Amino acid sequence: MPAIDIMSVSVIYATSFAILLVGYLAAISSKDVIRLLISLELMFGAVFMALIPLFSVAFLANTAFGIAIITIFTSSGELLVLISAITILDKQKKDIHTSAITIGGDRV
């Protein structure tokens, strides 16, 4: 298995960090559930991208595969929960904006 040089690894990690940062900023500033879903998927995509260099080292391949499987299951579970939340929110409030969600009687 060919190894990735340090320059390629640094570019991959920098890109992954940039995508993760965009995902965090989008999640913080999201006004509806759809944008929140997109930002969470960006964050999981960044985690998947950060796993790429681990597969290039032979003795880390098994560890990287295990982390990738856990991340895939977490991402798919998160996606199912968010799709369910969007569906329920739309049925209850007829709106997907987060301002329609109340917690403990307070408006968010």
N, C-alpha and C positions, 0 to 999 in steps of 0.2 A: 504494500500500500504506500503510495508516494506521500511524503510529508509536505505540508504547506510551509512556505518560508515565513519568517517573522513579519515581513511587510504585509503579506496577504492576511495574516491573522490580525494584525493591528487594524487593517482596513475593515475587516469583517466585524471586529468588536466595536470600532468607532461607528460604523453604520448601524449595528445592533443597538448601541447606546442612543444614537440619534432617534431611531424609530421608537425605542422605549420612552424617551423623553417626550416625543410628540404624542404618544399614547397617553402618558400621564397628564400632560397639559390638556389634551382633549377630554379626558375623563373628568378632570377638575372643572372644566368650563362647560361641560355638556348641559344643554337645557332640555333634552328629551332622551328617551330611553334608547332610541335608535343610534344616536351619536355615542352614547355610553357603550353600546354593544360594539360599535366599530372601533372605539378606542381600546376596549379590552382585547379585541382581536389583534389590534396592532401590537399591544404589549406581549401577547402570547407569540406572535410572529417574531418579535425581537428575541424572545427566549429561544425559539427554535433556531434562529440564525446564530445565536451565541453557541449553540451545540455543535455547529459545523466543524470548527477546528478540533474538537475533541475526537471526532471520528478519524482524523488524519494521523493520529498517534496510535500505533498498534496496541499497546498495553492499556490504553484508555478507551478502546472501542466498546468493550463490554459495559463499562461504566456509562459511557455516553448513550449507549442503546437503552440501558435501564432508565436513565434520566429522560430520554426522549419518550419512552413508553409512558412514564408517569406524567409528563407534560401533555402528551396527547390525550390521555384519559381526563386530566384536569381541564384541558381546553374544551373537550367535547362535553363534559359535565357542565361547565360554565356556560357554554353555548345553549345547551338544552334548558338550563334554568332561566337564562335571559330571554329566550324565545317564549317560554311559558309566562314569564313576568310581563313581557310585552303583550301577549295575548290576553292575559287576565286584566291588565291595566286598561287595555283598549275596550274590553267588554264592560268593565265597571265604570270607567270615567269617560269613555268615548273620546279619549285624548291620550296621547303618548308623551306629553310634556311633563317633566319632573315637578313642575309647580303644582300639578294636580294631585300629587302624592302628599298625604298628611301622615305625620308620625306623632303619636301621643296627643293628638288633638291640635298640634301646632302645624302651621303651614311651612313647608320647606322652601 
